[in-house]
Amino acid sequence: MGEYVVTGSASGMGHAVAQRLRADGHRVIGVDQRDADVVADLSTRLGRATAVRQILEAADGRLDGAVFAAGVGALRGKERLTVEVNVLGVTEVLLALQPELAAAGNAKVVVFGSNSTTSTPLVPRGAVRRLLRGDTAGATAILRRRGPLSAPAAYASSKIAVSRWVREHAVTADWAGSGIRVNIIAPGPVLTPLLRAQLAGETGKQVRSYPVPVREYGTPEQLAEWVLTMLSPAADFMAGSVITVDGGTEALLRPTDWPAPLPLRRVPRMLTAMLRAPRTGQVADYSDV
Ligand SMILES: NC(=O)c1ccc[n+]([C@@H]2O[C@H](COP(=O)([O-])OP(=O)(O)OC[C@H]3O[C@@H](n4cnc5c(N)ncnc54)[C@H](O)[C@@H]3O)[C@@H](O)[C@H]2O)c1
């Protein structure tokens, strides 16, 4: 049986994932700010360092997987908290666990993104760029200029940044090349305490008007089922993928699946990747076929 880290294990989708893993006989190191094996505040550098130290003590040198479900929604006036938890609460902790994940040989990692990455208009690119550099203070200053839209912009920026970070890292030698598969799940509205709080709060009306073509919200258990698949050998051939499970919102808002022409500025990057692939070992090995 395997050993898994699950952040956000005290509530919602993280809780559902931890329960499913435990029911299947796996050992789970739950991480949360309350009711968890590792109690730590992922919104501060000290809290993240504490979480890493305690996870490593509990893991004993090897981890079969990790699920990053801890997160906060769009909270007015709490833009800095949102980006710290949703971005650094993933990237700093995941980087620190890389050796233990590599030691397993075929570890799987699932990061919770969101379909807000494709459905939120007017996300400031400067904020996302700063988040990718770990500059949460700089990003927050830009986000606050959005006035009443600061909170949704902070949430979407955090999820865009973390998804982009995952996609960039997932395909490198340290991750894909070390047998670790890192992928993203992007839920739409799922009935968890996070969504219930938003429905009950001042954003309630706005959240209720969000279009969901299947006309119902998701459940934590449905999402946990997808995460379990992304932790299974079915994910051996996945790296940096985004799995959207959102009741159809993304398809409704962005029905553009025509093959987009490769933007000219990406061509040099593509050619460089192809030329470097043999040297970096990024080619499929068919020697035993
Ligand atoms: N529910 C939705 O509609 C929805 C939609 C898209 C994406 N998401 C994402 O899915 C993930 C799970 O969300 P959920 O709806 O299950 O939320 P939830 O509020 O039910 O659970 C989130 C958990 O994260 C923990 N957490 C928050 N801040 C923390 C901190 N500073 N340190 C440690 N733990 C902290 C909370 O204590 C909580 O247990 C989040 O990343 C969220 O952004 C949720």
The ligand as an ORCA input file, in Angstrom:
! r2SCAN-3c Opt
* xyz 0 1
  N     -15.310     24.177     -4.307
  C     -15.195     24.697     -5.499
  O     -16.197     25.083     -6.111
  C     -13.840     24.800     -6.152
  C     -13.788     25.088     -7.531
  C     -12.558     25.154     -8.170
  C     -11.401     24.925     -7.441
  N     -11.467     24.659     -6.118
  C     -10.199     24.397     -5.396
  O     -10.234     23.105     -4.847
  C      -9.435     23.043     -3.676
  C     -10.252     22.451     -2.549
  O     -11.331     23.329     -2.278
  P     -12.618     22.932     -1.420
  O     -13.767     23.505     -2.138
  O     -12.601     21.485     -1.077
  O     -12.374     23.862     -0.147
  P     -12.581     23.646      1.420
  O     -12.626     25.017      2.011
  O     -13.710     22.740      1.713
  O     -11.222     22.923      1.841
  C     -10.007     23.587      1.740
  C      -9.111     23.173      2.881
  O      -7.891     23.920      2.767
  C      -7.510     24.294      4.065
  N      -6.707     25.504      4.068
  C      -7.081     26.739      3.660
  N      -6.131     27.632      3.952
  C      -5.129     26.937      4.563
  C      -3.893     27.320      5.119
  N      -3.491     28.593      5.169
  N      -3.092     26.351      5.648
  C      -3.501     25.068      5.644
  N      -4.675     24.647      5.138
  C      -5.484     25.580      4.616
  C      -8.823     24.565      4.808
  O      -8.634     24.519      6.230
  C      -9.714     23.479      4.275
  O      -9.687     22.329      5.095
  C      -8.987     24.480     -3.417
  O      -7.675     24.635     -3.921
  C      -9.945     25.316     -4.224
  O      -9.389     26.547     -4.632
  C     -12.659     24.593     -5.444
*
